[in-house]
Amino acid sequence: MAQLADEPTHDPDPDPDPDPGSHDVDTARPRRHHASGRRGTDDAAFRHEELYASPPPWDTGLPQPAFLALADAGLLHGRVLDVGCGTGEHTLMAARFGLEATGVDLATNALDLAVKKAEVRGLTARFVRHDALRLADLGERFDVVLDSLVFHGFRDKDRAAYTASLRTATKSGGRYFMLCFRDEPPNPSGRTHRLTPEEIRTAFADGWRIDAVEPVTIACTLPAHSDGIRGWRTALTRN
């Protein structure tokens, strides 16, 4: 009921917009695949797989409450892309709500776990080993894109490349929901990924409408932060 797919290597149509009803999710028995591509992608994949050598603190085995609230409110619809899906909790959350769900990540070990979760839970989802900076290569556009703690890991040119990548994968009028750490106490001092609302607005000034930047709590497994870490949930619409 879940597929781990190869990274696309074709040159996609520059403005793909497939009919959601015509896209079938392959439910064949999942296999381990290795993505072809640039050396930088391979290096990034190795780093990502190191992160999942043991469960990272953001992987609680449940969807983030701030994203689950969106699903409960009916704000997820159509075709959903989970960028940096890790072990797939948000992809599978979307699938559980009856949506066509795709998760992408570079960490094959995390994707293998995601496929196993889908099988155990009896859910249909697609998982693709793919670089978040190259979403155009998927050749698809989605109604909703979810990003749990991915955007805030990029800086400077990579941040600009990531926001451009997101635009290529989001339909006009589509929604993008992003979680990141908040740049204020009592978040751990020295954390490199904390963001201000102004940084978020600046990054998405071109091609997006910012609908909300709301304070939320991000769940984690760190004993010192059993009450969670302060974060932002940003809601945007692609122009």
Secondary structure, DSSP 8 states (H G I E B T S, - for coil): -EEEE----S---SS----GGG-----S----------HHHHHHHHHHHHHTSS--TT--SS--HHHHHHHHTT---SEEEEET-TT-HHHHHHHHTT-EEEEEES-HHHHHHHHHHHHHHT--EEEEE--GGGGGGG---EEEEEEES-GGG--HHHHHHHHHHHHHHEEEEEEEEEEEEESSTTS-TT-TTEE-HHHHHHHT-SSEEEEEEEEEEE----GGGTT-EEEEEEEEEE-
